[in-house]
Amino acid sequence: MKGGRGGRWSWPVRVASVLVAAGLWQVLTATDARLWLRFDRLPTLDEIAAEAARQLATPVYVLDLLQSLIRILTGFGLATVAGVAAGVALGRSARTRDVLLPLLEVVRPIPAIALVPVAILLFPTDEQGIVFITFVAAFFPIAVSTRHAVRALPTLFEDAVRTLGGARRHVLWHVVLPGILPGVFGGLSVGIGVAWICVISAEMISGEFGVGYRTWQAYTLVDYPAVIVGMATIGLLGWLTSAAVELVGRRITRWLPRGERTTT
């Protein structure tokens, strides 16, 4: 049947799915279930909740949150600017493709986290190195999506602007940039997820503060409730930032025609 924005039962179903998963976790861990997977080593929900309450009462938890957010927003923000600019240039300039595309295609398959040793040697502080890893992780999805969006634009609109006497800057501002917004935000959505994976990994390797560093420290101390709290914090931060990117994308591209959603 048809329904607006996923139907009236969308949110209850989503909440119920989370509650069912949490209940299943509690049953398996409280009973020390040892099926193919070993749940007897994992903490129960009450142990995790007690650890979360303890951490929320300490300033270190807030400091770690802020540190990770500063790193992700800095690296992702720089990657957004550089990725969109590079994607537009690669999509519209054959000379730029000849100069930059071979280099970018060679570097792109290298996982960003594999660049941690290079970042340690290259930058004077670990903080700058972690931001660099975050930047690299987000840059390539954004640049590639932007380039493909530029290449997919119909030439009809550009020809119309040129016919009316518009210059290249008019084409860029009134045709290219509005036309590639859906593709750009698709790249941003992928980029923010990849950036979180890499910033947490970089914090585990060379950080001093941050959610990733604190989660790895808890693992080395065999503090499994704290490990689960760290994992849940990472998931929540990733979900919130991804939702923010999606919300901004919907607001900026609200002029686009949208089909009516259907649910079953």
C-alpha positions in Angstrom: 0.0 0.0 0.0 1.0 3.6 -0.4 2.3 5.6 2.5 4.1 8.9 3.1 7.8 8.6 4.0 7.7 4.9 4.6 4.2 4.6 6.1 2.8 5.0 9.6 4.4 1.8 10.9 7.9 2.6 9.8 9.3 3.9 13.1 7.6 1.3 15.4 9.0 -1.4 13.2 12.5 0.1 13.4 12.4 0.5 17.2 11.0 -3.0 17.6 13.8 -4.5 15.5 16.4 -2.8 17.8 14.6 -4.0 20.9 14.4 -7.6 19.6 18.1 -7.6 18.8 18.9 -6.2 22.3 16.7 -8.8 23.9 18.3 -11.6 21.9 21.8 -10.4 23.0 20.6 -10.4 26.6 19.2 -13.9 26.5 22.3 -15.3 24.8 24.8 -13.6 27.1 22.9 -14.1 30.3 22.6 -17.9 29.6 26.3 -18.2 28.5 25.1 -19.7 25.2 27.8 -21.6 23.3 26.3 -22.5 20.0 28.6 -22.1 16.9 29.3 -18.6 18.4 30.5 -18.2 22.0 28.3 -15.7 23.8 29.6 -16.7 27.2 32.6 -14.3 26.8 30.4 -11.3 26.0 29.0 -8.9 28.6 25.3 -8.7 29.3 23.2 -5.6 28.6 23.1 -4.7 32.3 26.9 -4.8 32.5 27.1 -2.7 29.3 24.6 -0.2 30.7 26.5 0.1 34.0 29.7 0.8 32.1 28.0 3.3 29.8 26.6 5.1 32.9 30.1 5.2 34.5 31.7 6.5 31.3 29.1 9.2 30.8 29.8 10.5 34.2 33.5 11.1 33.4 35.0 14.0 31.5 37.3 11.7 29.6 34.3 10.2 27.6 33.2 13.7 26.5 36.8 14.6 25.6 37.1 11.4 23.5 33.9 12.2 21.7 34.9 15.8 20.9 38.4 14.7 19.8 37.0 12.1 17.3 34.3 14.6 16.1 36.9 17.3 15.5 39.1 14.9 13.5 36.3 13.6 11.4 34.8 17.0 10.7 38.1 18.5 9.8 39.2 15.7 7.5 35.8 15.2 6.0 35.4 19.0 5.4 38.7 19.3 3.7 37.9 16.2 1.6 34.5 17.7 0.6 36.1 20.8 -0.8 39.0 19.1 -2.5 36.9 16.1 -3.7 34.2 18.2 -5.3 36.8 20.6 -6.9 38.9 17.6 -8.2 35.8 15.8 -9.5 34.5 18.9 -11.4 38.0 19.5 -12.9 38.4 15.8 -13.9 34.9 15.7 -15.4 35.2 18.9 -17.5 38.9 19.2 -18.4 40.7 16.7 -20.6 44.1 18.2 -19.7 43.3 17.8 -16.0 42.4 14.1 -16.6 45.7 13.6 -18.5 47.7 15.1 -15.6 45.9 13.9 -12.5 43.8 10.9 -13.3 46.7 8.4 -13.7 48.1 9.4 -10.3 44.8 9.3 -8.6 43.9 5.9 -10.0 47.2 4.5 -8.8 46.7 5.8 -5.2 42.9 5.2 -5.0 43.1 1.4 -4.5 45.5 1.8 -1.5 43.4 1.6 1.8 43.7 4.8 3.6 44.6 3.0 6.8 47.6 1.6 5.1 49.0 5.1 4.8 49.4 5.4 8.6 53.1 4.7 8.5 53.5 7.4 5.8 51.4 9.8 7.8 53.6 9.2 10.9 56.7 10.0 9.0 55.2 12.8 6.9 53.5 14.9 9.6 55.1 16.4 12.7 52.2 15.4 15.0 50.0 12.3 15.3 46.9 14.6 15.2 47.7 15.9 11.8 48.4 12.4 10.6 45.0 11.2 11.7 43.3 14.1 10.0 45.2 13.2 6.8 44.1 9.6 7.0 40.5 10.8 7.4 40.9 13.2 4.5 42.3 10.5 2.1 39.5 8.1 3.1 36.7 10.5 2.3 38.4 12.2 -0.7 38.2 9.4 -3.3 34.5 8.5 -2.9 33.6 12.2 -3.2 35.9 12.9 -6.1 34.8 9.8 -8.1 31.1 10.4 -7.5 31.5 14.1 -8.5 33.4 13.2 -11.7 30.8 10.7 -12.8 28.0 13.1 -12.0 29.7 15.8 -14.2 30.2 13.3 -17.0 26.6 12.3 -16.8 25.2 15.8 -17.3 23.3 16.3 -20.6 25.1 18.7 -22.8 21.7 20.3 -23.8 21.7 22.6 -20.8 25.2 23.8 -21.3 24.5 24.4 -25.0 21.4 26.5 -24.1 23.5 28.7 -21.7 26.2 29.1 -24.3 23.6 30.0 -27.0 22.3 32.8 -24.7 25.7 34.2 -24.4 26.7 32.7 -21.1 30.4 32.3 -20.2 32.1 29.2 -18.7 31.5 30.5 -15.2 27.8 30.8 -15.9 27.8 27.2 -17.1 29.6 26.1 -14.0 27.4 28.0 -11.6 24.0 27.5 -13.2 24.3 24.1 -14.8 27.2 22.0 -13.5 27.0 22.7 -9.8 23.2 22.3 -9.4 23.1 19.3 -11.8 25.7 17.3 -9.9 24.3 17.8 -6.4 22.6 14.4 -6.2 25.8 12.6 -7.2 27.9 14.8 -4.9 25.8 13.9 -1.9 25.9 10.2 -2.9 29.7 10.5 -2.6 29.5 12.4 0.6 27.3 9.7 2.1 29.8 7.0 1.2 32.7 9.2 2.2 31.5 9.9 5.8 31.2 6.2 6.4 34.6 5.3 5.1 36.1 8.3 7.0 34.7 7.0 10.3 36.2 3.5 9.7 39.6 5.0 9.0 39.7 7.6 11.8 38.8 5.0 14.4 41.5 2.7 13.0 44.0 5.5 13.0 43.1 6.4 16.6 43.7 2.8 17.6 47.1 2.8 16.0 48.6 6.2 16.8 46.0 8.2 18.8 46.2 9.5 22.3 42.5 10.5 22.7 39.4 9.6 20.8 36.8 6.9 20.8 38.9 4.5 18.8 41.9 4.9 21.1 39.8 4.4 24.2 38.1 1.3 22.7 41.4 -0.3 21.9 42.8 0.5 25.3 39.8 -1.2 26.9 40.4 -4.3 24.7 44.1 -4.5 25.9 42.8 -4.3 29.5 40.3 -7.1 28.8 37.5 -4.7 29.7 34.8 -6.1 27.4 31.9 -4.0 28.6 34.0 -0.8 27.8 34.8 -2.3 24.4 31.1 -2.7 23.6 30.3 0.8 24.9 33.0 2.1 22.5 31.6 0.1 19.6 28.1 1.4 20.3 29.5 5.0 20.5 31.2 4.6 17.2 28.0 3.3 15.6 25.9 6.1 17.0 28.3 8.8 15.9 28.5 7.3 12.4 24.7 7.1 12.2 24.2 10.6 13.3 26.8 12.1 10.9 25.5 10.1 8.0 21.9 11.2 8.8 23.1 14.8 9.0 24.7 14.5 5.5 21.5 12.9 4.1 19.4 15.6 5.7 21.5 18.4 4.3 21.4 16.7 0.9 17.6 16.5 0.9 17.3 20.1 1.9 19.7 21.4 -0.7 18.2 19.2 -3.5 14.5 19.8 -2.5 13.9 21.3 -5.9 14.4 18.0 -7.5 11.3 16.0 -8.5 10.8 13.0 -6.1 8.6 10.0 -6.8 6.0 8.9 -4.3 7.3 6.1 -2.1 5.4 2.9 -1.7 5.5 0.3 1.1 4.3 -3.2 1.4 
